[in-house]
Amino acid sequence: MNNVVLIGYRGTGKSAVGRILASRLDRTLLSTDTEIVRLAGQTIPEIVEQHGWESFRDLESQICQQLTGRQGLVVDTGGGIILRPQNVAVLKQVGTVFWLTASVETIATRIGGDTQRPSLTVVKSFIDEIQEVLRERLPKYQSSADHVIETEGKSLRQVADDILARL
């Protein structure tokens, strides 16, 4: 069976659902963001502040390349991993890609207090930023996904069940 790959905007439940899936499927959970932090020896805000988003994306692509040939994984990706076509190509090659979705309001509520995720825009309000970034990424998520999983109004367990039903 292929790896399970979770994509989607931050706050759609990728990490939490990934933990449930890894446990239920008896697989290893690999978080690309966690791997980036380990590789860089810095938090994501520190990487972005000191080296910029492009450097962070380079590390993300490096981690993505390391997935080739690996099996038995549930991969929890960062929200922007789909910005580079080479990342998408690897993700589709190594697994079945599930796009987790939620409304802007739900995302804002879920990530409101998270300090480990630096702003993606400089001057936007929180809601405006989410709307703008989602608009930009929507076609990329759509073209990357094998399956779309709506998380709105569902428990993490229900979202995991939806994914398992499609496997």
N, C-alpha and C positions, 0 to 999 in steps of 0.2 A: 504494500500500500504506500502511496505517495506521502510525502510530508504534508502537513497542514500549514498553510501560510495565511496569516491574518493581516489584512491591510485596512486602512481607514484613517479618518482624521483623529487627532488626539481626543481622548475622552469618549470614544465609541465603545470602549470595553475590551480592547484587544489583549491587554495584559491579564486582566482578571479572567476573561473567558479562556485565554491561553492556558492559564494555570489549571482550570477545571478540565479542559480537553486533555492536557498532558497527563493529568492524574487518571482520567477515565480510560485513556488509550494506552496507558503505561508507556509513555514516550518522554523524551527529554524536551523541556521547554527552553527555547533559545530566544532571548530578547535582543534584537539588533542594537537597541539603545544601551542596554547593559553591557553588551560586548564592546561597543564604542567607548564607553566610560572606562572599561577595563583596559582596553588597548591604549587609550590616550593617557590614562592615569589622572584624568580630570573629569569634573562634572560637565554635563552638556552646556549649562550656562557659561562655565569657564572656557570651554572650547570655543563657543561662539563669540564670547567677548574678546578673547585673546587672539583668535585665529580667523574668525569670521565663519559665516554659514557655508561657504564653498569648501573650506577645510573640513568642516563637519560632514558635508555630503561626500567628500573624498573618503573619509573613514567609513562612512556608511556603505559606500560602494565596495570598499575593501572587505568588509564583513560579509556583504552579500556574496561576493565571489567565493568566499570560503565555504558557502553552503553547497557548492557543487560537489556531487558525489556522496553527500551525507544523507543518511536515511534515519527514520524513527524519530523525527522532530516535529514539534509544534513551534512554528516560527511567529513570534510577535514582533511586527515591524514598526518602525517609527512612521509617523503620519506622512512624511515627505519622501519616503523611499521610492515612490512611484514617479518622482520628478525626473529621474534619469532612466531613459529607455533600456540601458544595459542592465539596470537593476531589475526592471520588470521582466526582461528576457530570462534572467537567472531564476527569479521567483517562479515563473510559469514552467520553467524546465524542471525545477526540483520539487514542485508540489502542486497541490490544488489550492487555488487562491480564493479566499473568502473575504469579501468587502463588507465590513461592519459599518452601518449607517445610523445616524441619529439626527434629530432636528438641531438647528443652530441654538435654540433655547436650551435644549437638553445638554448639548455639548458645553455651553457656557456654564450651566449649573454644575456639571460634573468636574470641570477643570478650573473653576473659579479660584480655588485656594492653592493651586499647584505652583510651587516656586522652582521646580526643576525643569520647567519648560519655558525657555526665553521667548519673548515676543518675536513674531515673525514679520511684523511691520513696525514701523517706528512711531507713527503719529496717529494711528487709528484707535478708536475706542475698542474695547474688548469684543463686543458684539460685531462691530464693523469689520474687525480683523478676521473673525471667524467666517463671516459671510464672504468677504473678499477672497480669502485663501481657499475656501471651499469652492467658490465659483471657478477659480483658476484650476483647481485640482480635479473637479468633478469628471471631466472627460477622461483624465488619466486613470482615475479609479475605475471608471466604467470599462475602459478598454483592457485594464489589467485583470479584472475579476472573472473567475469562473462561476462564482455564485455571489449573490447579493443577500446579505442578512440584515434585516431591519431590527435594531435593538430597542427602538422606542417602546416604552411601556412594558418591557419584558425583563424578567429577572436574568441574572447572569446564567443561571442554570438552564432557563428556557432558551437563551441564545445558544448555549453549548448544545442543547438537544437539537435545535434547528440545524446546526452544523453537522452533528453526528448523523442525523437523518439523511443528509445529502452525501455523506461519505459512503 
